[in-house]
């Protein structure tokens, strides 16, 4: 289990991002496919900047309003 604090200089794995958002990995991949969550691809790994999580949450809030 990971902690819910995200350091701004540390990239998160998809699993860590899912844990932080309290959703399943599948939901994170759906957000990525819908271009609602920015990621960085390094080799075969897809990583999530913590700032992208905040942007995603704000985007989802606006859509819900």
N, C-alpha and C positions, 0 to 999 in steps of 0.2 A: 504494500500500500504506500502510495506517495503522499507527501504533504501537499496542502492546497496553496502554499505560498510559492509564487513563481518569481524567480530572480530575473530582472530585466535583461541581464546579459547571458542567460542560459536558454538554449533552445529546448523545447519539450518534444518528447516522442508523441506519437498519436495516442498511445495508451495514457500517458501523463496528461495530455490535453483533455482526453475523455474523462479522466478522473477529476480534473480541475473543473470541468463543466458539469460533472455528475451525469454523464450520458454514456452510452455504449460507443465502442470504436466505430461501429457501423454508422452511427449518427454523425460522428466527426467526418468520416469519409463523405457522407451526403452533403455536409456543409461545404467541404472542399469542392466537390463536384458542382455544386450550385454557385460557386465563386463567392461564398459568404465568409469563408475563412481562408486567409492567406497562409501559404506554407513555403518552405524552402526545401529544395531537393538537393541532397548531397549524396552523390553516388546513387545507390538504390534506396536510401533512407529519405523519408519525408518528415521534416521537422517543423514545429510550430513556434514562431516567436511569441513570447508572452503578450506583446503589444497587439498582435493579431487577434488574440482571444478577446481583449477589451474592445477592439473594433467590431468583432463579430457580435458580441453581446449588444453593443450600441445599435448595430444594424438590425438585429432581431427585435430590439425594443421599438425602433422606429417603424418596422413592419407591423408590429402588433398594435400600434397606436392608431 
